[in-house]
Amino acid sequence: MSKPLERGEDRPPVCDYEGSDYQSSFWDEGGRAYEDRVEAIALKRLLPASGELMLEVGAGAGRNTPRYHGYQRIVVMDYSRTQLQQAQQRLGRSERYIYVATDVYKMPFVGSLFDGATMIRVLHHMADAPKALAEVRRVMQPGGTFILEFANKLNLKAILRYLFRRQDWSPFTREPVEFVALNFDFHPAAVRQWLQEIGFSIKRQLTVSHYRIGFLKRTVPVAILAWLDSLAQWTGDLWQLSPSVFVKSQANAEGQKAAADSFFQCPQCAQPLPDTDKDYLECTNAHRWGIIDGIYDFKSPLS
């Protein structure tokens, strides 16, 4: 399971899935076929038909990566090296996939680089969600599409539990609730406000996983539950009462795209990291970052 890891005074604590069997225990063997299918439906509805460069924040073992088939190249990014190794096994090694180990609070990419980005089942681990979202906005091109999923504090179950005094925290207030260490639920209005304040325009909201109830998942075929959920998803612009919410937003048309020959920058000093045939990248301030078995490793510098 995840564990908190401190990354210096200027960064919030980070969840590290290093060595975790999350993909197999949670998705492959955890009875999550319904959740996986309805998330695939939501992504298909929100993703652009085509794009050049996608950033997948918190890609894990690459469960969703094949769904971004319209993009020419995809940066498969996660904080866990072992999760990225599993993604390599799933996706293979090719020029289409760039595997990067780093955290979202200080990403090693030049600004205005990506025309697409996703963050699915990741924000709920963010102790400083606005800071993480602002860093995503920094690396987005003007007009780029960002698809965010978040765990919804204002879900129907939480409302009923609060009204019947089965929980202490209110689902109606805007502050996040940390129900387990480094696991947060967010109010939809707060998430929309954060996105708009950092320069995104909200284009569409979908509510997802309406029938995430053990009894229904055990008794109703997955295909039927997913079909019912697909119908309910369209209500997302009207109200958000489901456990999961997907938001499609667009980066405001300000600034210019990154230069064609730029990609990585040093996460410590923001200096360019030129491409190299060595097993590391180095900036002009002599910060070195390893390239280990096809994975760009920005978790800690070599020097």
LUMLUMMAR-586276 format. One record per residue: residue in one letter; x, z, y of N, C-alpha, C, O in turn. Coordinates in steps of 0.1 Angstrom, whole numbers, plus 5000, padded with zeros to 4 digits. Example, Ala and Ser with C-alpha at 12.3 -4.5 7.8 and 13.67 -1.06 7.14 Angstrom:
<pts>
 rest n_px n_pz n_py ca_px ca_pz ca_py c_px c_pz c_py o_px o_pz o_py
    a 5132 5078 4943  5123  5078  4955 5132 5078 4967 5142 5085 4967
    s 5128 5071 4978  5137  5071  4989 5129 5079 5000 5134 5080 5011
</pts>
This chain:
<pts>
 rest n_px n_pz n_py ca_px ca_pz ca_py c_px c_pz c_py o_px o_pz o_py
    m 5008 5000 4988  5000  5000  5000 5009 5000 5012 5021 5002 5012
    s 5002 4998 5024  5010  4998  5036 5015 5011 5040 5009 5022 5036
    k 5025 5012 5048  5030  5024  5053 5035 5023 5067 5040 5012 5071
    p 5034 5033 5076  5038  5031  5090 5053 5031 5091 5060 5038 5084
    l 5058 5023 5100  5072  5022  5102 5074 5021 5117 5069 5012 5124
    e 5083 5030 5122  5085  5030  5137 5096 5019 5140 5106 5017 5133
    r 5093 5011 5150  5102  5001  5154 5107 5003 5169 5107 4993 5177
    g 5112 5015 5172  5117  5017  5185 5107 5022 5195 5095 5021 5193
    e 5112 5027 5206  5103  5033  5215 5094 5023 5222 5083 5027 5227
    d 5098 5010 5223  5090  5001  5231 5080 4994 5222 5073 4985 5227
    r 5079 4997 5209  5070  4991  5200 5061 5001 5193 5066 5012 5190
    p 5048 4998 5192  5040  5007  5184 5044 5007 5169 5052 4999 5165
    p 5039 5017 5162  5042  5017  5147 5036 5005 5140 5026 4999 5145
    v 5043 5000 5130  5039  4988  5123 5036 4991 5109 5043 4999 5102
    c 5026 4984 5103  5023  4985  5089 5033 4976 5081 5034 4964 5084
    d 5039 4981 5071  5049  4974  5063 5044 4973 5049 5043 4983 5042
    y 5040 4961 5044  5036  4959  5030 5048 4955 5021 5046 4949 5011
    e 5060 4958 5025  5071  4955  5017 5070 4961 5003 5067 4973 5002
    g 5071 4953 4993  5070  4958  4979 5056 4960 4974 5054 4964 4963
    s 5046 4957 4982  5032  4959  4979 5027 4948 4969 5032 4937 4970
    d 5018 4952 4960  5011  4943  4952 4997 4939 4957 4988 4937 4950
    y 4996 4939 4971  4983  4937  4978 4976 4925 4973 4964 4925 4971
    q 4983 4914 4972  4976  4901  4968 4970 4903 4954 4958 4899 4953
    s 4977 4908 4945  4971  4909  4931 4961 4920 4930 4950 4918 4924
    s 4964 4932 4936  4955  4943  4934 4943 4942 4942 4932 4946 4938
    f 4944 4937 4954  4932  4937  4963 4924 4924 4962 4912 4924 4961
    w 4931 4913 4961  4924  4900  4961 4922 4894 4947 4911 4891 4943
    d 4932 4893 4939  4931  4887  4926 4923 4896 4916 4916 4890 4908
    e 4925 4909 4916  4919  4917  4907 4909 4928 4913 4904 4936 4906
    g 4907 4927 4926  4900  4937  4933 4885 4934 4935 4878 4942 4942
    g 4880 4924 4929  4866  4921  4931 4862 4916 4945 4852 4920 4950
    r 4871 4908 4951  4869  4904  4965 4866 4889 4966 4868 4882 4976
    a 4860 4883 4955  4857  4869  4955 4847 4865 4966 4848 4855 4972
    y 4837 4874 4968  4827  4872  4978 4834 4871 4992 4831 4862 5000
    e 4842 4881 4995  4848  4882  5008 4857 4870 5011 4857 4864 5021
    d 4865 4866 5000  4873  4854  5002 4865 4841 5005 4869 4833 5013
    r 4854 4840 4998  4846  4828  4999 4840 4827 5013 4840 4816 5019
    v 4834 4838 5018  4828  4837  5031 4838 4836 5042 4835 4830 5053
    e 4850 4841 5041  4860  4839  5051 4864 4825 5051 4867 4819 5062
    a 4865 4818 5039  4868  4804  5039 4857 4796 5046 4861 4786 5053
    i 4845 4799 5045  4834  4793  5052 4836 4794 5067 4834 4784 5074
    a 4838 4806 5071  4840  4808  5086 4852 4800 5091 4851 4794 5102
    l 4863 4800 5084  4875  4793  5089 4872 4778 5089 4876 4771 5099
    k 4865 4773 5080  4862  4758  5080 4853 4755 5092 4855 4744 5098
    r 4844 4764 5096  4836  4761  5107 4843 4762 5120 4839 4756 5130
    l 4853 4770 5121  4860  4773  5134 4873 4765 5136 4876 4762 5147
    l 4879 4761 5125  4892  4754  5127 4890 4740 5133 4881 4733 5129
    p 4899 4736 5141  4899  4722  5146 4902 4712 5134 4908 4716 5124
    a 4898 4700 5136  4899  4690  5125 4914 4687 5123 4918 4684 5112
    s 4922 4688 5133  4936  4685  5132 4944 4692 5142 4939 4697 5152
    g 4957 4693 5140  4966  4700  5149 4981 4698 5145 4983 4692 5135
    e 4990 4702 5154  5004  4699  5152 5011 4712 5146 5017 4710 5135
    l 5010 4723 5152  5018  4735  5148 5009 4747 5148 5004 4751 5159
    m 5007 4753 5137  4999  4765  5135 5007 4777 5133 5017 4777 5125
    l 5004 4788 5139  5010  4801  5137 5000 4810 5129 4989 4813 5134
    e 5003 4814 5117  4995  4822  5109 5001 4837 5110 5010 4840 5103
    v 4995 4845 5118  5000  4858  5120 4995 4867 5109 4983 4868 5106
    g 5004 4874 5102  5000  4882  5091 4995 4874 5079 4984 4877 5073
    a 5003 4864 5075  4999  4855  5065 4998 4861 5051 4992 4856 5042
    g 5006 4872 5049  5006  4878  5036 5012 4869 5026 5022 4862 5028
    a 5006 4868 5014  5010  4859  5003 5005 4845 5005 5005 4838 4995
    g 5000 4842 5016  4995  4828  5018 4981 4825 5013 4978 4813 5010
    r 4973 4835 5012  4959  4833  5007 4952 4822 5015 4945 4813 5009
    n 4952 4823 5028  4945  4814  5037 4952 4801 5040 4946 4791 5045
    t 4965 4801 5039  4974  4790  5044 4969 4776 5039 4969 4767 5047
    p 4965 4774 5027  4961  4761  5023 4948 4756 5030 4945 4744 5030
    r 4941 4765 5036  4929  4761  5044 4932 4755 5057 4923 4750 5064
    y 4944 4755 5061  4948  4749  5074 4953 4735 5072 4963 4731 5078
    h 4946 4728 5064  4951  4715  5060 4952 4704 5071 4959 4694 5070
    g 4945 4707 5082  4945  4697  5093 4958 4698 5102 4960 4690 5110
    y 4966 4709 5100  4978  4710  5108 4990 4705 5101 4992 4706 5089
    q 4999 4698 5109  5011  4692  5104 5021 4702 5099 5027 4700 5088
    r 5023 4712 5106  5033  4723  5102 5026 4737 5104 5018 4738 5113
    i 5030 4746 5096  5025  4760  5097 5036 4770 5096 5044 4769 5087
    v 5036 4779 5106  5045  4790  5105 5038 4801 5098 5028 4807 5102
    v 5043 4804 5086  5038  4815  5077 5045 4828 5081 5056 4830 5076
    m 5039 4836 5089  5045  4848  5094 5039 4861 5089 5027 4862 5088
    d 5048 4870 5085  5044  4883  5081 5055 4893 5083 5067 4889 5084
    y 5052 4906 5083  5063  4916  5085 5070 4919 5072 5081 4923 5072
    s 5063 4916 5061  5069  4919  5047 5076 4907 5041 5070 4896 5040
    r 5088 4909 5038  5096  4898  5031 5090 4895 5017 5089 4883 5013
    t 5086 4905 5010  5081  4903  4997 5068 4895 4997 5065 4887 4988
    q 5060 4898 5007  5047  4890  5009 5051 4875 5011 5044 4866 5006
    l 5061 4873 5019  5065  4859  5022 5071 4852 5010 5069 4840 5008
    q 5078 4860 5002  5083  4855  4989 5072 4850 4980 5072 4840 4974
    q 5061 4858 4980  5049  4854  4972 5043 4842 4978 5037 4833 4971
    a 5043 4841 4991  5037  4829  4998 5045 4817 4994 5040 4806 4992
    q 5058 4818 4993  5067  4807  4989 5063 4802 4975 5063 4790 4972
    q 5061 4812 4966  5057  4808  4953 5044 4801 4952 5042 4792 4944
    r 5035 4805 4961  5022  4799  4961 5022 4785 4968 5016 4775 4963
    l 5029 4784 4979  5029  4772  4987 5040 4762 4984 5039 4750 4987
    g 5051 4767 4979  5063  4759  4977 5072 4758 4990 5068 4764 5001
    r 5083 4752 4989  5092  4750  5000 5092 4735 5005 5094 4726 4997
    s 5088 4734 5017  5088  4720  5023 5090 4722 5038 5089 4733 5043
    e 5092 4711 5045  5093  4711  5060 5080 4715 5066 5080 4719 5078
    r 5069 4714 5059  5056  4718  5065 5055 4733 5067 5048 4737 5076
    y 5061 4741 5059  5060  4756  5060 5073 4762 5065 5084 4759 5060
    i 5072 4770 5075  5083  4778  5081 5080 4792 5079 5070 4798 5084
    y 5088 4799 5070  5085  4813  5067 5093 4822 5076 5105 4821 5077
    v 5086 4832 5083  5092  4840  5093 5088 4855 5091 5076 4858 5090
    a 5097 4863 5089  5095  4878  5088 5097 4884 5102 5109 4884 5107
    t 5087 4889 5108  5088  4896  5121 5075 4904 5123 5065 4902 5116
    d 5075 4911 5134  5062  4918  5138 5056 4911 5150 5063 4904 5157
    v 5043 4913 5152  5036  4906  5162 5039 4911 5176 5036 4903 5185
    y 5044 4922 5178  5046  4928  5191 5057 4921 5199 5057 4922 5211
    k 5067 4915 5192  5078  4908  5199 5082 4897 5190 5092 4898 5183
    m 5075 4886 5191  5077  4875  5181 5089 4866 5186 5091 4865 5198
    p 5096 4860 5177  5108  4852  5180 5105 4838 5183 5113 4829 5178
    f 5095 4835 5191  5092  4821  5194 5091 4819 5209 5088 4829 5217
    v 5095 4808 5214  5094  4805  5228 5080 4804 5232 5071 4803 5224
    g 5077 4806 5245  5064  4806  5250 5057 4792 5249 5064 4782 5249
    s 5044 4792 5248  5036  4779  5248 5040 4769 5237 5041 4757 5240
    l 5043 4775 5225  5048  4766  5214 5036 4761 5205 5037 4749 5201
    f 5027 4769 5202  5017  4766  5192 5004 4761 5198 4999 4766 5208
    d 4998 4750 5191  4985  4746  5195 4974 4752 5187 4962 4749 5189
    g 4978 4760 5177  4968  4767  5169 4974 4780 5164 4986 4781 5161
    a 4965 4790 5162  4970  4803  5157 4958 4810 5150 4946 4809 5154
    t 4961 4818 5140  4950  4826  5133 4956 4840 5131 4968 4842 5130
    m 4947 4850 5131  4951  4864  5128 4939 4869 5120 4929 4874 5126
    i 4940 4869 5107  4929  4873  5098 4933 4885 5090 4943 4886 5084
    r 4924 4895 5091  4926  4908  5085 4940 4914 5089 4947 4919 5080
    v 4943 4913 5101  4956  4919  5106 4954 4928 5118 4960 4938 5119
    l 4944 4925 5127  4943  4933  5139 4939 4948 5136 4943 4957 5143
    h 4933 4950 5124  4929  4964  5121 4941 4973 5118 4940 4985 5117
    h 4953 4967 5117  4966  4975  5116 4973 4976 5129 4984 4982 5129
    m 4967 4972 5140  4974  4972  5153 4971 4984 5161 4959 4986 5165
    a 4981 4993 5162  4979  5005  5170 4977 5002 5185 4971 5010 5193
    d 4983 4991 5189  4981  4986  5203 4976 4971 5202 4984 4962 5204
    a 4963 4970 5200  4957  4957  5198 4959 4948 5211 4962 4936 5209
    p 4956 4953 5223  4958  4944  5234 4973 4938 5235 4975 4927 5239
    k 4983 4947 5232  4996  4942  5233 4999 4931 5223 5006 4921 5226
    a 4994 4933 5210  4995  4923  5200 4989 4910 5204 4995 4899 5203
    l 4977 4910 5209  4970  4898  5214 4976 4891 5225 4977 4879 5226
    a 4982 4899 5234  4989  4893  5246 5002 4886 5241 5005 4875 5247
    e 5008 4890 5231  5020  4883  5225 5015 4870 5219 5023 4860 5220
    v 5004 4870 5212  4999  4858  5206 4996 4848 5218 4999 4836 5217
    r 4990 4853 5228  4987  4844  5240 5000 4838 5246 5000 4826 5250
    r 5010 4846 5246  5023  4841  5252 5028 4828 5245 5033 4819 5251
    v 5027 4828 5232  5032  4817  5224 5022 4805 5222 5026 4795 5215
    m 5010 4806 5228  5000  4796  5227 5002 4785 5238 5004 4788 5249
    q 5000 4773 5234  5000  4762  5244 4987 4762 5252 4977 4768 5247
    p 4987 4757 5264  4975  4756  5271 4964 4748 5263 4967 4737 5258
    g 4953 4753 5262  4942  4746  5254 4943 4749 5239 4934 4744 5232
    g 4953 4757 5235  4954  4760  5220 4943 4768 5215 4936 4776 5222
    t 4940 4767 5202  4929  4774  5196 4934 4786 5188 4943 4785 5180
    f 4928 4797 5191  4931  4810  5184 4919 4815 5177 4908 4817 5183
    i 4920 4817 5164  4909  4823  5156 4913 4837 5151 4923 4839 5144
    l 4906 4846 5156  4908  4861  5153 4897 4866 5145 4885 4864 5147
    e 4901 4874 5135  4891  4882  5127 4895 4897 5130 4906 4901 5130
    f 4884 4905 5131  4886  4919  5133 4876 4927 5126 4865 4922 5123
    a 4879 4939 5122  4870  4949  5116 4861 4955 5126 4866 4960 5136
    n 4848 4954 5124  4838  4957  5134 4834 4971 5134 4828 4976 5124
    k 4836 4978 5144  4832  4992  5146 4817 4993 5146 4811 5003 5142
    l 4810 4983 5152  4796  4983  5155 4788 4977 5143 4779 4970 5145
    n 4793 4980 5131  4785  4974  5119 4773 4983 5116 4773 4994 5119
    l 4764 4976 5109  4751  4983  5106 4753 4996 5098 4746 5006 5101
    k 4762 4996 5088  4764  5008  5080 4769 5020 5089 4764 5031 5088
    a 4778 5017 5098  4784  5027  5107 4773 5032 5116 4772 5044 5119
    i 4764 5023 5121  4753  5028  5130 4744 5037 5122 4740 5048 5128
    l 4740 5034 5110  4731  5042  5103 4738 5056 5099 4731 5066 5100
    r 4750 5055 5095  4757  5068  5092 4758 5077 5105 4756 5089 5104
    y 4760 5071 5116  4761  5079  5128 4747 5085 5132 4746 5097 5136
    l 4736 5077 5131  4723  5081  5134 4718 5092 5125 4711 5101 5129
    f 4723 5092 5112  4719  5102  5103 4729 5113 5101 4729 5121 5092
    r 4739 5113 5111  4749  5124  5112 4758 5125 5100 4761 5136 5095
    r 4761 5113 5094  4770  5113  5083 4784 5110 5087 4794 5110 5079
    q 4786 5107 5100  4800  5105  5106 4800 5110 5120 4790 5110 5127
    d 4812 5114 5125  4813  5120  5138 4815 5110 5149 4809 5112 5160
    w 4822 5100 5146  4825  5090  5157 4813 5081 5160 4806 5077 5150
    s 4812 5077 5172  4801  5068  5176 4805 5053 5175 4816 5050 5180
    p 4797 5045 5169  4800  5031  5168 4797 5023 5181 4800 5012 5183
    f 4791 5030 5191  4786  5024  5203 4797 5024 5214 4796 5017 5224
    t 4807 5033 5213  4817  5034  5223 4828 5023 5221 4829 5019 5210
    r 4835 5020 5231  4844  5008  5231 4858 5011 5225 4865 5002 5222
    e 4862 5024 5225  4875  5027  5220 4876 5025 5205 4866 5027 5198
    p 4888 5020 5200  4890  5019  5186 4889 5032 5178 4891 5042 5184
    v 4885 5031 5166  4885  5043  5157 4895 5041 5146 4894 5030 5139
    e 4903 5050 5144  4913  5050  5133 4908 5058 5122 4910 5071 5122
    f 4903 5052 5112  4896  5059  5101 4906 5063 5090 4904 5073 5082
    v 4917 5056 5089  4929  5059  5080 4941 5056 5089 4940 5047 5098
    a 4952 5062 5086  4964  5059  5094 4967 5044 5094 4968 5037 5084
    l 4968 5039 5107  4971  5025  5110 4960 5016 5104 4963 5005 5100
    n 4948 5020 5104  4936  5012  5100 4925 5015 5110 4920 5026 5111
    f 4922 5004 5119  4914  5006  5130 4901 4997 5129 4902 4986 5124
    d 4890 5002 5134  4878  4993  5136 4877 4992 5151 4880 5001 5159
    f 4872 4980 5156  4871  4977  5170 4857 4973 5174 4849 4968 5166
    h 4853 4977 5186  4841  4973  5192 4841 4958 5196 4851 4954 5203
    p 4831 4950 5193  4832  4936  5197 4834 4933 5212 4841 4924 5216
    a 4827 4941 5220  4828  4939  5234 4842 4942 5239 4847 4935 5248
    a 4849 4952 5233  4863  4955  5237 4872 4943 5233 4880 4940 5241
    v 4870 4938 5221  4878  4926  5217 4876 4914 5226 4886 4908 5230
    r 4864 4911 5230  4861  4900  5239 4868 4903 5252 4874 4893 5258
    q 4867 4915 5257  4873  4918  5270 4888 4916 5270 4894 4910 5279
    w 4895 4921 5259  4909  4919  5258 4913 4904 5258 4922 4900 5265
    l 4906 4896 5250  4909  4882  5249 4907 4875 5263 4916 4867 5267
    q 4897 4878 5270  4895  4872  5283 4905 4877 5293 4909 4869 5302
    e 4909 4889 5293  4918  4894  5303 4932 4888 5301 4939 4887 5311
    i 4936 4884 5289  4949  4879  5287 4949 4863 5288 4960 4857 5286
    g 4938 4857 5290  4938  4843  5292 4932 4834 5282 4936 4823 5280
    f 4923 4840 5274  4915  4832  5264 4901 4831 5269 4895 4840 5275
    s 4894 4820 5265  4880  4818  5267 4873 4818 5254 4877 4811 5244
    i 4863 4826 5252  4855  4827  5240 4847 4815 5238 4839 4811 5246
    k 4848 4808 5226  4841  4796  5223 4830 4798 5212 4819 4792 5213
    r 4832 4807 5203  4823  4809  5192 4826 4822 5185 4837 4826 5183
    q 4815 4829 5181  4816  4841  5172 4808 4839 5160 4797 4835 5160
    l 4814 4843 5149  4807  4843  5136 4807 4857 5130 4818 4864 5130
    t 4796 4862 5125  4796  4875  5118 4797 4872 5103 4791 4862 5098
    v 4805 4880 5096  4810  4876  5082 4809 4889 5073 4810 4900 5078
    s 4807 4886 5061  4806  4897  5050 4794 4906 5052 4795 4918 5051
    h 4783 4900 5055  4770  4908  5057 4766 4916 5045 4760 4927 5046
    y 4770 4911 5033  4765  4917  5021 4776 4923 5013 4777 4923 5001
    r 4786 4929 5020  4797  4936  5014 4792 4950 5009 4796 4960 5015
    i 4784 4950 4999  4778  4961  4993 4781 4961 4978 4778 4951 4972
    g 4786 4971 4972  4790  4971  4958 4779 4967 4949 4782 4959 4940
    f 4767 4972 4951  4756  4969  4942 4753 4954 4942 4751 4948 4932
    l 4752 4948 4954  4749  4934  4955 4760 4925 4949 4757 4916 4942
    k 4773 4929 4952  4784  4921  4946 4784 4922 4931 4789 4912 4925
    r 4779 4933 4925  4779  4934  4911 4767 4927 4904 4768 4923 4893
    t 4757 4925 4911  4744  4920  4905 4740 4906 4910 4733 4899 4902
    v 4745 4901 4921  4741  4888  4927 4753 4879 4925 4764 4883 4929
    p 4751 4867 4920  4762  4857  4919 4769 4855 4932 4763 4854 4942
    v 4782 4853 4931  4790  4851  4943 4785 4839 4951 4784 4840 4964
    a 4782 4828 4945  4777  4816  4952 4765 4819 4960 4763 4814 4971
    i 4755 4827 4955  4743  4830  4962 4746 4839 4974 4741 4836 4985
    l 4754 4849 4972  4758  4858  4983 4765 4850 4994 4762 4853 5006
    a 4774 4842 4990  4781  4834  5000 4772 4825 5008 4774 4823 5020
    w 4762 4819 5001  4753  4810  5008 4744 4818 5018 4742 4813 5029
    l 4740 4829 5014  4732  4838  5023 4740 4842 5035 4736 4842 5046
    d 4753 4845 5032  4762  4849  5043 4764 4838 5053 4765 4839 5065
    s 4766 4826 5047  4768  4814  5055 4757 4811 5065 4759 4807 5076
    l 4745 4815 5061  4733  4813  5070 4734 4824 5081 4731 4821 5093
    a 4737 4836 5077  4737  4847  5087 4749 4846 5097 4748 4852 5108
    q 4759 4839 5093  4771  4838  5102 4768 4833 5116 4774 4836 5126
    w 4758 4823 5116  4755  4817  5129 4749 4826 5139 4748 4822 5151
    t 4745 4838 5135  4739  4847  5145 4750 4854 5153 4747 4862 5162
    g 4763 4851 5151  4774  4859  5157 4774 4858 5172 4779 4868 5178
    d 4769 4847 5178  4769  4847  5192 4758 4856 5198 4758 4858 5210
    l 4749 4860 5190  4737  4868  5195 4740 4883 5193 4738 4890 5203
    w 4745 4887 5182  4748  4901  5179 4759 4901 5168 4761 4892 5161
    q 4765 4913 5168  4776  4915  5158 4774 4928 5151 4777 4939 5157
    l 4768 4928 5139  4765  4940  5132 4771 4940 5118 4768 4949 5110
    s 4779 4930 5115  4786  4928  5102 4799 4936 5102 4805 4939 5112
    p 4805 4939 5090  4818  4945  5089 4829 4937 5095 4839 4943 5100
    s 4828 4924 5095  4839  4915  5099 4833 4905 5109 4822 4900 5108
    v 4841 4902 5119  4837  4893  5130 4848 4883 5132 4860 4887 5133
    f 4845 4870 5132  4855  4860  5136 4852 4855 5150 4840 4852 5153
    v 4863 4853 5158  4861  4848  5171 4870 4836 5173 4882 4837 5171
    k 4865 4825 5178  4872  4814  5181 4874 4814 5196 4864 4814 5204
    s 4886 4813 5201  4889  4813  5215 4899 4802 5219 4906 4797 5210
    q 4900 4799 5231  4909  4788  5236 4917 4793 5247 4912 4799 5256
    a 4930 4790 5246  4940  4795  5257 4936 4787 5269 4935 4774 5269
    n 4936 4794 5280  4933  4787  5293 4943 4776 5296 4955 4778 5293
    a 4939 4766 5303  4948  4754  5306 4957 4757 5317 4956 4751 5328
    e 4966 4766 5316  4976  4770  5326 4990 4768 5320 4993 4772 5308
    g 4999 4763 5328  5013  4762  5323 5015 4749 5316 5007 4740 5315
    q 5027 4748 5309  5031  4736  5302 5035 4739 5288 5038 4751 5285
    k 5034 4729 5279  5039  4731  5265 5054 4734 5265 5061 4730 5274
    a 5058 4740 5254  5072  4743  5252 5079 4729 5251 5074 4719 5246
    a 5092 4729 5254  5100  4717  5253 5101 4713 5238 5101 4722 5229
    a 5102 4701 5236  5101  4696  5222 5113 4701 5213 5111 4702 5201
    d 5124 4704 5219  5136  4708  5212 5137 4723 5211 5148 4728 5207
    s 5127 4731 5216  5128  4745  5215 5118 4751 5205 5108 4745 5202
    f 5122 4762 5199  5114  4768  5189 5116 4783 5189 5107 4791 5193
    f 5127 4788 5183  5130  4802  5182 5137 4807 5195 5144 4800 5202
    q 5134 4820 5198  5141  4827  5208 5144 4841 5203 5137 4846 5194
    c 5155 4847 5208  5159  4861  5203 5148 4871 5207 5144 4872 5219
    p 5143 4878 5197  5133  4889  5201 5138 4901 5208 5131 4909 5214
    q 5152 4902 5209  5158  4913  5217 5160 4909 5231 5158 4918 5240
    c 5165 4897 5234  5168  4893  5247 5161 4881 5253 5163 4877 5264
    a 5153 4874 5244  5145  4862  5248 5154 4850 5251 5149 4841 5257
    q 5167 4850 5247  5175  4839  5248 5173 4829 5237 5169 4833 5226
    p 5175 4816 5239  5172  4806  5229 5181 4808 5217 5192 4813 5218
    l 5175 4804 5205  5183  4805  5193 5184 4790 5187 5174 4785 5181
    p 5195 4784 5190  5197  4770  5186 5196 4769 5171 5200 4778 5163
    d 5192 4757 5166  5192  4754  5152 5206 4753 5147 5215 4750 5155
    t 5208 4756 5134  5221  4757  5129 5221 4754 5114 5210 4754 5108
    d 5233 4750 5109  5234  4748  5094 5239 4760 5087 5243 4760 5076
    k 5241 4771 5095  5246  4784  5089 5234 4792 5083 5223 4788 5084
    d 5237 4803 5078  5227  4812  5072 5222 4823 5082 5217 4833 5078
    y 5223 4820 5094  5218  4829  5105 5216 4821 5118 5222 4810 5119
    l 5208 4827 5127  5207  4821  5140 5213 4831 5150 5213 4843 5147
    e 5219 4826 5161  5227  4835  5170 5224 4830 5184 5224 4819 5187
    c 5221 4840 5193  5218  4837  5207 5231 4839 5215 5241 4843 5209
    t 5231 4836 5228  5243  4837  5236 5247 4851 5238 5259 4853 5243
    n 5239 4861 5235  5243  4875  5236 5248 4880 5223 5249 4892 5221
    a 5250 4871 5213  5256  4875  5200 5247 4883 5191 5252 4890 5182
    h 5234 4882 5194  5225  4888  5184 5223 4878 5173 5219 4866 5175
    r 5225 4882 5160  5224  4873  5149 5212 4877 5140 5209 4889 5138
    w 5205 4867 5135  5193  4869  5127 5194 4861 5114 5197 4849 5115
    g 5193 4867 5103  5195  4861  5090 5185 4851 5086 5173 4852 5089
    i 5189 4841 5078  5180  4832  5071 5183 4834 5056 5193 4830 5051
    i 5174 4841 5050  5176  4846  5036 5167 4839 5026 5154 4841 5027
    d 5172 4830 5018  5164  4824  5007 5152 4817 5014 5141 4817 5008
    g 5154 4810 5025  5144  4802  5031 5135 4809 5040 5125 4804 5045
    i 5138 4822 5043  5129  4830  5052 5137 4834 5064 5148 4840 5062
    y 5132 4831 5076  5139  4836  5088 5135 4850 5090 5124 4854 5091
    d 5146 4859 5090  5143  4873  5090 5146 4879 5103 5158 4880 5107
    f 5136 4883 5110  5137  4889  5124 5133 4904 5124 5130 4910 5134
    k 5133 4910 5112  5129  4924  5111 5140 4933 5117 5138 4943 5124
    s 5153 4929 5115  5164  4936  5121 5176 4927 5122 5178 4918 5113
    p 5184 4928 5133  5195  4918  5135 5206 4921 5125 5208 4932 5121
    l 5214 4911 5122  5226  4912  5115 5237 4919 5124 5246 4926 5118
    s 5236 4916 5137  5246  4922  5146 5240 4923 5160 5246 4927 5169
</pts>
